[in-house]
């Protein structure tokens, strides 16, 4: 859970970083697009049933690490901020809490004994 909270915080930071560090496009647009996505995915992944959603932050983190070079950031503070957030998102993706409940079974959990094919039914 702590890893998800850290990912939420850095996602929110990414949204506010262009205003705080005063940098423009393309870094500003990139950060304001991927910050909310990372924060929202991490927030939803706080709940155990949606824990697998944390893997959304892995490609976002990798993109944030390489985007300063691919998009040609002009500002050094934008590059550092984006790369650090990308590293944090990439690392926190691999820290997932163990599941304590089982969330599957479909109709079998509602109607035990039904929905299964049985060889002895004529």
Buried (B, 14 or more C-beta within 10 A) or exposed (E): EEBBEBBBBBBBBBBEBBEEBEBEEBBBEBBBEBBBBBBBBBBBBBEEEEBEBBEBBBEBBBBBBEBBEEBEBEBEBBBEBBBBBBBBBBBBBEEBBEEEEEEEEEEEEEEEEEEEEEEEEE
